[in-house]
Amino acid sequence: MIPDFSIEDHNHNLKYNIAHEFFWGFGVAFHTIYAIVPLFLKELGAPEYIGISTAGLFSITIALPTLFIAALARNIINIKKAVLLVHSIIILVSFLMGFTFTFMEPALVSSAWELYLIYFLLYALSIGIIVPIWAEFLNQSTLQSHRGKFFGIGFAFNSFGSFIGGYALQHILESNIDFPKNFGLGFLILFFCLTVGTILFIPFKVKKNTKSQKSKSLSQYLLDTKNIVLKHKNFQSYILSRIFYSACLPGMGLYAIYCQEKFGFAISEAGVFTIITVTFSAIFSFIAGKIGDQYGHKASMLLAYVGHLSAIIMAMFASSMFWVYAIFIAIGIGQGAFMPSAMNLIYDFSNGEDTKTYMALIDSLLAPFILFYIILIGWLIKSGNYNLALNILFISLVISIILLVFVVNDPKKHGKNLEYIDGFSS
């Protein structure tokens, strides 16, 4: 840890974060929740409602350990050591996933979707363990005034890595490698990239911990968490907006399966979808970071909401593969704008006081509503009501935009102390 964290230290970390995000993005191209995961499950013989639920299941499983991890790590001192340790879990899961499906006997493929679903849920659970620690790690290794640019550039390179990974993925899926070994090879590439990306955290410079060295008791931590939930009115409004926005998660699992049913495209198109999505994600990650630093991260978050709303509208009117590609352009805009905006809004809401808890609360509070959307949309799809499912997603995203624009105040522009008013009713 260093006593005075300077712009030079921030820029030093930015360089390593760019490399980290590139490797992470390249690897994740082989395991995207909007294309690879649902299509792989479908090819393995999973029921359709399982495939369309992957994005929602992913978010719910991530949420499960976050509050527990935030509480457990409330008095953590060596944040770099902690972030390296928790990343080792996802590295192990990705290796097991790759090893299993690369060397699996073809005769076992008919029963493999249950095994892969377990791996997928463990993968998501490991991210839930990582997220609170990672958020605090980046809080201690960046300057607040330059965070929008930091995340914008980082996630742009993440998308650039996924862009290149998308071409590699397409090449593997179009090759003569047997199924599921082709996907297994991709998962091994994921394992390698996550390992390299994690190692790149080692050279990061971290701020000296200037907070009181007195440990916070569990009862005090729980009281502070209760106060955030009950008294931080603007944070409540943001959560309400995000509840309706969470409808886009089952949508991301739905589009690829719905459109393949409608147009019968080859499985190798998943590589094309990845390339399209990450190209626009890279562009809009950078744009969102710049907009957030200049106009507030609420404004950049609006880009994410509009992107996912556009994807739903195009899915409703899709009549050719042109529309399918446009859907993934819109997903790219939504995904690209979301990550830098969401991360920076967490830092703005927490005001640097307890980033881990705010991050964990968002995931935990949203989980029941994501589950609701998964069950509802899954039931509709199982009944063949695709149009009604898309209309519900459309209405939910419109409500989320109205709430974000007219009810949520940008925390960067409004003092945190003014926001602590009693409950939703105040």
C-alpha positions as CSV (number, residue, x, y, z in Angstrom):
1,M,0.0,0.0,0.0
2,I,1.2,3.5,-0.8
3,P,0.5,6.6,1.4
4,D,-0.3,9.2,-1.3
5,F,-2.1,7.7,-4.3
6,S,-1.4,9.9,-7.3
7,I,-2.5,10.3,-10.9
8,E,0.6,8.4,-11.9
9,D,-0.4,5.5,-9.7
10,H,-3.9,5.6,-11.2
11,N,-2.5,5.5,-14.7
12,H,-0.1,2.7,-13.8
13,N,-3.1,0.7,-12.7
14,L,-5.0,1.7,-15.8
15,K,-2.3,0.1,-18.0
16,Y,-2.5,-3.2,-16.2
17,N,-6.3,-3.1,-16.0
18,I,-6.4,-2.7,-19.8
19,A,-4.4,-5.9,-20.2
20,H,-6.4,-7.6,-17.5
21,E,-9.7,-6.7,-19.2
22,F,-8.4,-7.7,-22.6
23,F,-7.6,-11.3,-21.5
24,W,-10.8,-11.5,-19.5
25,G,-12.8,-10.4,-22.5
26,F,-11.0,-12.8,-24.9
27,G,-11.8,-15.7,-22.6
28,V,-15.4,-14.8,-21.8
29,A,-16.1,-14.7,-25.6
30,F,-16.2,-18.5,-25.3
31,H,-18.8,-18.5,-22.5
32,T,-21.3,-15.6,-23.2
33,I,-24.6,-15.8,-21.4
34,Y,-26.5,-14.2,-24.3
35,A,-25.4,-16.7,-27.0
36,I,-22.9,-19.5,-26.1
37,V,-24.5,-20.7,-22.8
38,P,-28.1,-21.0,-24.0
39,L,-27.1,-22.5,-27.4
40,F,-24.7,-24.9,-25.8
41,L,-27.4,-26.1,-23.4
42,K,-29.8,-26.5,-26.3
43,E,-27.3,-28.6,-28.2
44,L,-26.8,-30.7,-25.1
45,G,-30.5,-31.4,-25.0
46,A,-31.6,-29.1,-22.1
47,P,-35.3,-28.0,-22.0
48,E,-35.9,-24.7,-23.8
49,Y,-37.0,-22.9,-20.7
50,I,-33.6,-23.7,-19.1
51,G,-31.8,-22.1,-22.0
52,I,-33.7,-18.9,-21.9
53,S,-33.3,-18.6,-18.1
54,T,-29.5,-18.6,-18.2
55,A,-29.0,-14.8,-17.9
56,G,-31.4,-14.6,-15.0
57,L,-30.1,-17.7,-13.2
58,F,-26.6,-16.2,-13.7
59,S,-27.6,-13.0,-11.9
60,I,-29.5,-14.7,-9.1
61,T,-26.6,-17.1,-8.4
62,I,-24.1,-14.2,-8.4
63,A,-26.3,-12.5,-5.8
64,L,-26.4,-15.5,-3.4
65,P,-23.0,-15.1,-1.7
66,T,-22.5,-11.3,-2.1
67,L,-23.8,-10.1,1.3
68,F,-22.2,-12.9,3.1
69,I,-18.8,-12.1,1.5
70,A,-19.2,-8.4,2.1
71,A,-19.8,-9.1,5.8
72,L,-17.0,-11.6,6.0
73,A,-14.6,-9.1,4.4
74,R,-15.7,-6.0,6.4
75,N,-12.4,-5.7,8.2
76,I,-10.1,-6.9,5.4
77,I,-6.6,-5.3,5.3
78,N,-4.7,-6.8,2.4
79,I,-7.3,-6.3,-0.4
80,K,-4.9,-7.3,-3.2
81,K,-4.2,-10.7,-1.6
82,A,-8.0,-11.1,-1.1
83,V,-8.8,-10.3,-4.8
84,L,-6.2,-12.8,-6.0
85,L,-7.5,-15.5,-3.7
86,V,-11.2,-15.2,-4.7
87,H,-10.3,-15.2,-8.4
88,S,-8.7,-18.7,-7.9
89,I,-12.2,-20.1,-7.5
90,I,-13.4,-19.2,-11.0
91,I,-10.1,-20.3,-12.5
92,L,-10.7,-23.8,-11.0
93,V,-14.3,-24.0,-12.2
94,S,-13.4,-22.9,-15.8
95,F,-10.6,-25.6,-15.8
96,L,-13.0,-28.3,-14.7
97,M,-15.5,-27.2,-17.3
98,G,-13.0,-27.2,-20.1
99,F,-11.4,-30.5,-19.1
100,T,-14.8,-32.3,-18.8
101,F,-16.2,-31.3,-22.2
102,T,-12.9,-31.6,-24.1
103,F,-12.3,-35.2,-23.0
104,M,-15.9,-36.3,-22.5
105,E,-17.0,-39.5,-24.2
106,P,-19.6,-38.8,-26.9
107,A,-22.0,-41.5,-25.4
108,L,-22.4,-39.2,-22.3
109,V,-23.5,-36.2,-24.2
110,S,-27.2,-37.0,-23.9
111,S,-27.0,-36.5,-20.1
112,A,-24.4,-33.8,-20.0
113,W,-26.7,-30.7,-19.8
114,E,-27.3,-31.3,-16.1
115,L,-23.6,-31.5,-15.4
116,Y,-22.9,-28.4,-17.5
117,L,-25.7,-26.5,-15.7
118,I,-24.0,-27.3,-12.4
119,Y,-20.7,-26.0,-13.7
120,F,-22.5,-22.9,-15.0
121,L,-24.0,-22.2,-11.6
122,L,-20.7,-22.8,-9.8
123,Y,-19.1,-20.3,-12.4
124,A,-21.8,-17.7,-11.5
125,L,-21.4,-18.4,-7.7
126,S,-17.6,-17.8,-8.0
127,I,-18.3,-14.4,-9.6
128,G,-20.7,-13.6,-6.7
129,I,-17.8,-14.3,-4.3
130,I,-15.4,-12.2,-6.4
131,V,-17.6,-9.1,-7.0
132,P,-17.6,-7.4,-3.5
133,I,-13.9,-7.9,-3.1
134,W,-13.1,-6.8,-6.7
135,A,-15.3,-3.7,-6.2
136,E,-13.4,-2.7,-3.1
137,F,-10.0,-3.5,-4.7
138,L,-10.8,-1.1,-7.6
139,N,-12.1,1.5,-5.1
140,Q,-8.6,1.4,-3.5
141,S,-6.7,1.4,-6.8
142,T,-8.3,4.3,-8.7
143,L,-8.9,8.0,-8.3
144,Q,-12.6,8.9,-8.0
145,S,-12.3,11.8,-10.4
146,H,-11.0,9.5,-13.2
147,R,-13.1,6.4,-12.5
148,G,-15.5,6.9,-15.4
149,K,-12.6,6.9,-17.9
150,F,-10.9,4.1,-16.1
151,F,-13.9,1.8,-16.3
152,G,-14.9,3.0,-19.8
153,I,-11.4,2.2,-21.3
154,G,-11.1,-1.0,-19.3
155,F,-14.5,-2.4,-20.4
156,A,-13.8,-1.2,-24.0
157,F,-10.7,-3.4,-24.1
158,N,-12.7,-6.2,-22.5
159,S,-15.0,-6.0,-25.5
160,F,-12.1,-5.7,-27.9
161,G,-10.7,-8.9,-26.4
162,S,-14.1,-10.5,-26.9
163,F,-14.2,-9.3,-30.5
164,I,-11.0,-11.2,-31.3
165,G,-12.2,-14.1,-29.2
166,G,-15.4,-14.1,-31.2
167,Y,-13.4,-14.8,-34.4
168,A,-11.5,-17.6,-32.7
169,L,-14.8,-19.0,-31.4
170,Q,-16.4,-18.9,-34.9
171,H,-13.3,-20.7,-36.3
172,I,-13.5,-23.4,-33.6
173,L,-17.3,-24.0,-34.1
174,E,-16.9,-24.2,-37.9
175,S,-14.0,-26.6,-37.7
176,N,-14.1,-30.4,-37.8
177,I,-13.8,-30.7,-34.0
178,D,-16.6,-32.9,-32.7
179,F,-19.3,-31.6,-30.4
180,P,-19.0,-31.0,-27.4
181,K,-15.1,-31.0,-27.7
182,N,-15.3,-27.8,-29.7
183,F,-17.0,-26.0,-26.8
184,G,-14.7,-27.8,-24.3
185,L,-11.7,-26.3,-26.1
186,G,-13.2,-22.9,-25.8
187,F,-13.7,-23.4,-22.0
188,L,-10.0,-24.3,-21.7
189,I,-9.1,-21.1,-23.5
190,L,-11.4,-19.3,-21.0
191,F,-9.4,-20.9,-18.1
192,F,-6.1,-19.8,-19.6
193,C,-7.3,-16.2,-20.1
194,L,-8.8,-15.9,-16.6
195,T,-5.5,-17.1,-15.1
196,V,-3.4,-14.5,-17.0
197,G,-6.0,-11.8,-16.3
198,T,-5.8,-12.5,-12.6
199,I,-2.0,-12.6,-12.5
200,L,-2.1,-9.0,-13.9
201,F,-3.6,-7.8,-10.6
202,I,-0.3,-8.4,-8.9
203,P,1.5,-5.2,-10.2
204,F,-1.4,-2.9,-9.1
205,K,-0.7,-0.1,-6.7
206,V,-3.2,0.2,-3.8
207,K,-4.1,3.2,-1.7
208,K,-3.0,3.2,1.9
209,N,-6.0,2.3,4.2
210,T,-6.7,5.6,6.0
211,K,-9.8,4.3,7.8
212,S,-9.8,3.5,11.4
213,Q,-8.0,0.2,12.2
214,K,-10.6,-0.7,14.8
215,S,-12.5,-3.7,13.6
216,K,-16.2,-3.3,12.8
217,S,-18.4,-5.8,14.7
218,L,-20.9,-7.9,12.9
219,S,-23.8,-6.2,14.8
220,Q,-22.5,-2.8,13.7
221,Y,-22.1,-4.0,10.1
222,L,-25.7,-5.3,10.1
223,L,-27.0,-2.0,11.6
224,D,-25.1,0.0,8.9
225,T,-26.6,-2.2,6.2
226,K,-30.1,-1.8,7.6
227,N,-29.7,2.0,7.6
228,I,-28.6,1.9,3.9
229,V,-31.7,-0.2,3.0
230,L,-34.2,1.8,5.0
231,K,-33.0,5.4,4.9
232,H,-31.1,5.9,1.6
233,K,-34.1,7.1,-0.4
234,N,-32.3,7.8,-3.7
235,F,-30.6,4.3,-3.5
236,Q,-34.1,2.9,-3.0
237,S,-35.3,4.6,-6.1
238,Y,-32.4,3.3,-8.1
239,I,-33.1,-0.2,-6.9
240,L,-36.8,0.2,-8.0
241,S,-35.6,1.2,-11.4
242,R,-33.2,-1.7,-11.6
243,I,-36.0,-4.1,-10.6
244,F,-37.9,-3.4,-13.8
245,Y,-34.6,-3.2,-15.8
246,S,-33.9,-6.8,-14.7
247,A,-36.5,-8.0,-17.2
248,C,-33.8,-7.7,-19.9
249,L,-31.9,-10.7,-18.3
250,P,-34.3,-13.4,-19.4
251,G,-34.6,-11.5,-22.6
252,M,-30.9,-12.0,-23.3
253,G,-31.3,-15.8,-23.0
254,L,-34.5,-15.7,-25.1
255,Y,-33.3,-13.9,-28.2
256,A,-30.8,-16.4,-29.5
257,I,-33.1,-19.4,-28.9
258,Y,-36.2,-17.6,-30.2
259,C,-34.5,-16.4,-33.4
260,Q,-32.9,-19.8,-34.1
261,E,-36.4,-21.3,-33.8
262,K,-37.7,-18.7,-36.2
263,F,-34.8,-18.6,-38.8
264,G,-33.0,-21.9,-38.3
265,F,-29.4,-20.4,-38.4
266,A,-26.3,-22.5,-37.8
267,I,-24.8,-22.8,-34.4
268,S,-21.6,-21.1,-35.7
269,E,-23.6,-17.9,-35.9
270,A,-23.0,-17.6,-32.1
271,G,-19.5,-16.5,-33.0
272,V,-20.9,-13.8,-35.3
273,F,-23.3,-12.6,-32.5
274,T,-20.4,-12.4,-30.1
275,I,-18.3,-10.3,-32.6
276,I,-21.2,-7.9,-33.2
277,T,-22.1,-7.6,-29.6
278,V,-18.6,-6.9,-28.3
279,T,-17.8,-4.5,-31.1
280,F,-20.6,-2.2,-30.0
281,S,-20.0,-3.0,-26.3
282,A,-16.4,-1.7,-26.7
283,I,-17.6,1.5,-28.4
284,F,-20.3,2.2,-25.9
285,S,-18.2,1.3,-22.8
286,F,-15.8,4.1,-23.8
287,I,-18.7,6.5,-24.6
288,A,-20.5,5.7,-21.4
289,G,-17.3,6.4,-19.4
290,K,-16.9,9.8,-21.0
291,I,-20.5,10.7,-20.6
292,G,-20.5,9.6,-17.0
293,D,-17.5,11.7,-16.0
294,Q,-18.9,14.8,-17.7
295,Y,-22.7,14.6,-17.2
296,G,-23.1,12.0,-14.4
297,H,-23.3,8.2,-14.5
298,K,-27.1,8.3,-14.4
299,A,-27.0,9.7,-17.9
300,S,-24.7,7.0,-19.1
301,M,-26.8,4.3,-17.5
302,L,-29.7,5.6,-19.6
303,L,-27.8,4.4,-22.6
304,A,-27.9,0.8,-21.2
305,Y,-31.6,0.9,-20.6
306,V,-32.4,2.2,-24.1
307,G,-30.0,-0.4,-25.7
308,H,-31.9,-3.3,-24.1
309,L,-35.3,-1.7,-24.8
310,S,-34.2,-1.5,-28.5
311,A,-33.2,-5.2,-28.5
312,I,-36.7,-6.1,-27.3
313,I,-38.4,-4.0,-29.9
314,M,-36.3,-5.5,-32.7
315,A,-37.0,-9.0,-31.4
316,M,-40.7,-8.3,-31.6
317,F,-40.5,-7.2,-35.2
318,A,-37.7,-9.5,-36.5
319,S,-38.5,-10.7,-40.0
320,S,-35.0,-11.6,-41.3
321,M,-31.4,-12.3,-40.1
322,F,-30.8,-8.6,-40.5
323,W,-33.0,-8.0,-37.5
324,V,-31.3,-10.7,-35.6
325,Y,-27.9,-9.0,-36.1
326,A,-29.5,-5.7,-35.1
327,I,-30.7,-7.3,-31.8
328,F,-27.2,-8.2,-30.9
329,I,-26.0,-4.6,-31.8
330,A,-28.6,-3.3,-29.3
331,I,-27.4,-5.8,-26.7
332,G,-23.9,-4.7,-27.2
333,I,-24.9,-1.1,-26.7
334,G,-26.8,-2.0,-23.5
335,Q,-24.0,-4.3,-22.1
336,G,-21.2,-1.8,-23.0
337,A,-22.9,1.2,-21.3
338,F,-24.1,-0.8,-18.3
339,M,-20.9,-2.0,-16.7
340,P,-18.9,1.3,-16.4
341,S,-22.2,3.1,-15.4
342,A,-23.3,0.6,-12.8
343,M,-19.8,0.4,-11.2
344,N,-19.5,4.1,-11.0
345,L,-23.0,4.6,-9.6
346,I,-22.1,2.2,-6.8
347,Y,-19.1,4.3,-5.9
348,D,-21.2,7.5,-6.1
349,F,-24.0,6.0,-3.9
350,S,-21.6,4.7,-1.3
351,N,-19.5,7.8,-1.4
352,G,-16.4,5.6,-0.8
353,E,-17.7,4.4,2.6
354,D,-18.7,0.8,2.1
355,T,-18.5,-0.2,-1.6
356,K,-18.6,-3.9,-0.9
357,T,-22.0,-3.6,0.9
358,Y,-23.6,-1.4,-1.7
359,M,-22.5,-3.8,-4.4
360,A,-23.8,-6.8,-2.5
361,L,-27.1,-5.1,-1.6
362,I,-27.9,-4.4,-5.3
363,D,-27.3,-8.0,-6.3
364,S,-29.2,-9.4,-3.3
365,L,-32.2,-7.1,-3.5
366,L,-32.7,-7.7,-7.2
367,A,-32.4,-11.5,-7.0
368,P,-36.1,-12.2,-6.1
369,F,-37.4,-10.0,-8.9
370,I,-35.0,-11.6,-11.4
371,L,-36.3,-15.0,-10.3
372,F,-39.9,-13.7,-10.8
373,Y,-39.1,-12.7,-14.4
374,I,-37.3,-16.0,-15.1
375,I,-40.3,-18.0,-13.8
376,L,-42.8,-15.8,-15.7
377,I,-41.0,-15.7,-19.0
378,G,-40.0,-19.4,-18.8
379,W,-43.7,-20.4,-18.2
380,L,-44.8,-18.2,-21.1
381,I,-42.2,-19.7,-23.5
382,K,-43.0,-23.2,-22.3
383,S,-46.6,-22.4,-23.4
384,G,-45.4,-21.0,-26.7
385,N,-46.4,-17.4,-25.8
386,Y,-43.3,-15.7,-27.2
387,N,-45.2,-12.5,-28.2
388,L,-46.7,-12.0,-24.7
389,A,-43.3,-12.6,-23.2
390,L,-41.7,-10.0,-25.4
391,N,-44.5,-7.5,-24.6
392,I,-44.0,-8.0,-20.8
393,L,-40.3,-7.3,-21.2
394,F,-41.1,-4.2,-23.3
395,I,-43.4,-2.7,-20.7
396,S,-41.0,-3.5,-17.9
397,L,-38.1,-1.7,-19.7
398,V,-40.3,1.3,-20.4
399,I,-41.2,1.6,-16.7
400,S,-37.5,1.3,-15.7
401,I,-36.5,4.2,-18.0
402,I,-39.3,6.4,-16.7
403,L,-38.1,5.7,-13.1
404,L,-34.5,6.3,-13.9
405,V,-35.2,9.6,-15.7
406,F,-37.8,11.1,-13.4
407,V,-37.4,9.5,-10.0
408,V,-33.7,8.7,-9.5
409,N,-31.3,11.6,-8.8
410,D,-27.7,11.4,-10.0
411,P,-25.8,10.6,-6.7
412,K,-22.8,12.5,-8.1
413,K,-24.8,15.7,-8.3
414,H,-26.8,15.3,-5.1
415,G,-25.2,15.2,-1.7
416,K,-25.5,11.8,0.0
417,N,-26.6,13.4,3.3
418,L,-29.7,14.9,1.6
419,E,-30.8,11.4,0.5
420,Y,-31.1,9.8,3.9
421,I,-34.8,10.2,4.4
422,D,-37.1,7.5,5.8
423,G,-38.1,4.9,3.4
424,F,-40.0,4.8,0.1
425,S,-43.0,6.6,1.6
426,S,-41.0,9.8,2.4
